[in-house]
């Protein structure tokens, strides 16, 4: 005797897709929770002290003009460790160019990691 033939119907196909979507969604939630418990969140963009950064846009701070591409070192992040606020201030010591050696407070959105 032959075993009965399995019929692939639209109903069974929808159930299969739902099961796969549930498994993938569960994996995504577990991943999010894992990163959230590390203390830095998922999209924090926190720079550790000593991180080399590049200013991505020309900017003027008080009487100092910093050109795009100027490099610096992070001296401090003035906010808490899990802040994702793009306008938060980062302390950067300029390591090249006309203002080498000065320390500036620059908004996070203008910095890129090297």
N, C-alpha and C positions, 0 to 999 in steps of 0.2 A: 504494500500500500504506500502510496505517496503522501507526504505531509500536505496539509492544505496550503494553497498558495496565498501569500500575503498580498493584499490589495493596497496599493498606495492611493489613498484618496486625499482629497483636499483637506478634509477634517484631520486626518492623521498627520499630514504635512504641517498644518497650522499648530498642532500640539507639539510637534518636533521643534519647530522654530521658537515657540514659546519657551520650551525647556532650555534651549540653547541661550536665548536672551536672558532668562533668569540666572543661569550659571555665569554668564559674562557680567551681568549687573552685580551679582554677589561678589565676584572677583574684584570689580571696580570699587565697591564699597569697602571691602577689606583692605585694598591698597590705600584708599584715602584715609582710613582710620589708622593704618600703620604709619603713614607720614605725619598725620596730625599728632600722634603721640610722641614723635621725636622731639617736639618742643619748638620746631621752626616752622611748622605748617607746610602747606603744599606750595604756595606761590609767594614766598616771603622776600626773596631777592636780598637776603641779608649778606653783607660783605664782612668777612672776618677781618680783624685788625691785621694789617700787613698785606692785604690783597692788593695787587696792582690793578689799577683802573685807568680807563681812557675817557676823557670828556668828549661826548659825541656831538656837541653843538657849541658854537661860539657863544660865550655868555659874559655878562658884565656884573661883577659883584663889587658894590661900592665904587671905588676908583680903579679897580683892577679888571682888565679885560683878558679873559682866557680863551685862547683859540681852540677850535675843534681839533681833536687829536692830541691834545696835551695829556701827558701821562702823570699819574700820581700814585701815592700809597694811602690806603685807608688808615686813618689814625683812630677813628671812633665812629660808631653809629649812635646818634644822639637819642634814639628811641628804643623801645623794648625790642626784644629779640624776635618776636613773631609779628611785627608790623609789616603789612603789605602796602602801606600808604606810599604812593610814588613821589609825593612831595616832601617826604621826611628828609631832614638834613643829615648829611654824612660828612664827617671831618676828613679832609683829604690834604696831604702834604704834597705839593707840586714837586716833581723830581726832574723836570726838564723845562726848558724855555726861559723866557724873560723873568718869570716870577719863581724861579727854582728856589726851594727851601721855605717858601711861605705856606702857611696852613689856611685853607679856606673851608667854609661850610657850604657844601654844594648839594642841591636836591638830587635824590636818588635817580629820578628819571633822566638826568643828564649824564649818568655814568654807565659805563659798560665794563665788564670784567675782561681782563686780558687772558 
